[in-house]
Amino acid sequence: MKKLIGIVLILGVFFVSLHSTPKMALRFQIFFMGYPKEALLTEIRDNKSDNRFYKKELAALNSKTYILTKPPFEKQTASKLDTFSVLKIGFLYFAEYYSLL
């Protein structure tokens, strides 16, 4: 029973640490999508134009958009995955691909 509690505790700490900041959540999402090299090497910048233009909508969702400087290229859609939205729920952050199309 102690081993099970220890494993659950370690997994919980690991989960919270991966979702504790917007950039860590974004890197984890990119890694989880299957692009480990891009998750480690890309620079993450604040998407000031989307954040300014869609300020009310993003504020209502409690989220912010970010742009990757070296985005992963998805072969199925033949596009770069360069813009991501990071949603804040409580003290945790969750990232997902963001496209206006």
PENOR-V344884 format. One record per helix or strand of 2 or more residues. SS is the DSSP state (H for helix, E for strand). FROM is the first residue (numbers start at 1). LEN is the number of residues. If there is no record, write none. Layout:
[[SS | FROM | LEN] [SS | FROM | LEN]]
//
This chain:
[[H | 2 | 17] [H | 22 | 11] [H | 36 | 6] [E | 44 | 3] [H | 48 | 6] [H | 55 | 7] [E | 63 | 12] [E | 79 | 11] [E | 92 | 6]]
//
